[in-house]
Amino acid sequence: MRQTGLRMLSWLRREPVLCISAVCAALSMLLTPPSAAYLNYVDWRVISLLFCLMAVVAGLQDCGVFAVLAQRLLAGEKRLRFVTLVLVLLPFFTSMLVTNDVALITFVPFSILVLGLIGRTERLAYVVVLQTIAANLGSMATPVGNPQNLYLYATYELTPGQFFTAVLPLVLASLAGLTAAAVWGRPESIRVAFPQPVRVRRPGRLGLMCLLFVLCLLCVCRLLPYPALVAVVLSALVIFGRDLFRRLDYALLLTFVCFFLFAGNVGANPAVREVLTAVLARNTALASGIASQVISNVPAAVLLSGFTADWRGLLIGVNVGGLGTPIASLASLISLKAYLRSAGARPGRYLAVFLLANGIALAVLCACAWLLGRLQ
């Protein structure tokens, strides 16, 4: 019994956002007592899409595709600037398809390995911080890049033209800034040799996951009903990939459900709704960006979407708002945990570099967003 309690406590410590969302949902029931209307609060299409995307990405990761790509880019005689640039841009571009957290889970440990092999661990904090910023900003580029984009794309029924027009200028500015930061430093030649080359595993599964990913994209674009997608993905997992069920982030799904309940209960209260609507009416992007610093950008998107029709301001606010504090984007905590497990980790130095780099990036992108707003 005691061991069960300790395991439960350990799990709760690993999922602080879920705990917070559950407490918020419970407290919100004081405003709106439980009823059958609670079922309508939850956006089951978003929950279903998240589940299917997580399953497909887990399958792709299991095939070793990303590790093979990284090794082929880095092996051999290279410039240190080039190695740093590749390590930073890999999560930037891959996060557009496999989400920011998966990109960091894949490439931060890989960077720890590479920098250890070439004897440049003194650059580890700098590289990991840039990777974190890259994953958070690269994921902004597509509706499937992160959970808040997927949710907002579905909630406001955006078209591809609306979405990409809003985010691509900021994505391009992010790419330019990250490239400049990655190549900063003196020129130096190094040789990268991996002790054991990796190869793509389970080519049959790889083909299946690519097909399922295409179906997910069709569902995101509303060309395929989400019940049909769920049926196909579940059938594929049961028949060909039961092991993938253990690798899904069920805590994220529960977090979304809790915040749906919280937002629904808050929105049903006229007084609270009036206050939040008035705050967002002044500056949606600013309000959602500030909220992201405190409760993280995914919960901020779910909570605030019920009180504003300004989808553009909310989309930009929660994406740019993923910069700043370590909790502004949950993906940032993944990098921090991986760095702290590395040999010779210096938490104080990492946090100093993190806050400085995030502060600069946040200021630059806020200025870009303001300028774009003035031009539109």
Buried (B, 14 or more C-beta within 10 A) or exposed (E): EEEEEEEEEEEEEEBEBBBBBBEBBEEBBEBBEEEEEBEEBBBBBBBBBBBBBBBBBBBBBBBBBBBBBBBEBBBEEBEBBBBBBBBBBBBBBBBBBBBBBBBBBBBBBBBBBBBBBBEBBEBBBBBBBBBBBBBBBBBBBBBBBBBBBBBBBBBBEBEEEBBBEBBEBBBEBBBEBBBEBBBEEEEEEBEBEBEEEBEEEBEEBBEBBBEBBEBBBBBBEEEBEBEEBBEBBBEBBEEBBEEBEEBBBEBBBBBBBBBBBBBBBBBBBEEBBEEBBEBBEEBBBBBBBBBBBEBBBBBBBBBBBBBBEBBBBBBBBBBBBBBBBBBBBBBBBBBBEBBEEBEEBBEEEBBEBBBEBBEBBBEBBBEBBEEBEEEE
